[in-house]
Amino acid sequence: MGTRVQQPEKFSMVSPKSFAIPKSIKASNGIDNENAKSGGDGQKVMIIGGDGYCGWATALHLSQKGYEVSICDSLIRRMMDSQLGSDSLTPIASIHQRVAKWEELTGKKIELFIGDICDYEFFSEAVKSFAPDSIIHFGEQRSAPYSMLSRSKGVFTQTNNVMGTINTLYAIKDYAPNCHLVKLGTMGEYGTPNIDIEEGYITITHNGRTDTLPYPKQGSSWYHLSKVHDSHNIHFASRCWNIRTTDLNQGVVYGVKTEETMMDPLLINRLDYDGVFGTALNRFVIQAAVGHPLTVYGKGGQTRGFLDIRDTVRCLELAVANPAEPGEMRVFNQFTEQFSVNQLAALIREQGKGLGLDTQVTSVPNPRWEKEEHYYNAKNTSLLKLGLEPHLLSNSLVDSLMNFAIEYKDRVDYQAILPAVNWQKRATDVK
């Protein structure tokens, strides 16, 4: 039987001196809790994958907003760093140190359940114990390049992601039928069709008959296809079991800072820049900081949706506060702006000038299987209608990313910022 791991009363704390304290972080003895907004009203939210990049920032944000938060995580993302020989650019504390520091600063406790949601016995016990009003599901292998490293990585990605989501659906059906599932999908599920991308559904007239159907999916990696399978499974379970679900098709997230993660060095979020887990934007920013040319894959016309990590946590808050109806799977496209790779490179080069950086751009062979020039126009109105006020990249790039990259450039592994995975090249199947 899976073991429920709660936060111990005491930790062997790592001294903050063990972490390089960013100039941009002002260590705090706490915040003004009397004036903090308590939008959660004590509702319980379990965050699967709460030790990861999006999950950690969301856990702190919702806790600060008055939600009772728990984290369920197997900590496998940290193991993958060791497996690949990579690391976050920013030094991150252990999950136990993180939640202890959060409670010390705010008086708010985050309960921990350390285990794998693919182990249904463990996970069902966690759900029964915590009795969540909402479950936010980040807990999946999230890297397209990782899923294309080898057969075993592709099989793991699909097995882990699809099984974990099915277990989550069963746990809600069996033990928390009124719980609202908020599942993190990806804009990559849609691919790059030559028509506008709607929010999850499209109305079609065919041979004189009209219906509204799930939008066609064209994932371009085993990772993206695992998300496609998740969406189909959630859609079925929502209707079959009358479950409330929201599928958030998220664009590329950037940034390190949120109000909560900047309260203390032990709360800082991770920043991945390597060729497996890092995004093009992160990679470009790190390359600019260390004087390496920005490596544009292929023609650079690949266009995607982007959003600031501060908008990610706000989107999750809005989704939780405004749940779907029973039997409904809502789909929100979660991004705020669209950029091509060439546009990102130009923006970073221009903003780097203000920091004294002479940034060059070079094109390298594209290791991915993707269109390098294509039409792209995705809709994203639902979260804006709920009250999202976006942070724009042009206004926040230096503050949210470039200053961190410059401050931590001594931690950069130059080999890690180069292409690491070729979609079509035969790879040795190393486990």
Secondary structure, 3 states (H helix, E strand, C coil): CCCCCCCCCCCCCCCHHHCCCCCCCCCCCCCCHHHCCCCCCCCEEEEECCCCHHHHHHHHHHHHCCCEEEEEECCHHHHHHHHHCCCCCCCCCCHHHHHHHHHHHHCCCCEEEECCCCCHHHHHHHHHHHCCCEEEECCCCCCHHHHCCCHHHHHHHHHHHHHHHHHHHHHHHHHCCCCEEEEEEEHHHCCCCCCCECCCEEEEEECCEEEEEECCCCCCCHHHHHHHHHHHHHHHHHHHHCCEEEEEEECEEECCCCCCCCCCHHHCCCCCCCCCCCCHHHHHHHHHHHCCCEEEECCCCCEEEEEEHHHHHHHHHHHHHCCCCCCCEEEEEECCEEEEHHHHHHHHHHHHHCCCCCCCEEEECCCCCCCCCCCCCECCCHHHHHCCCCCCHHHHHHHHHHHHHHHCHHHCCHHHHCCCCCCCCCCCCCC
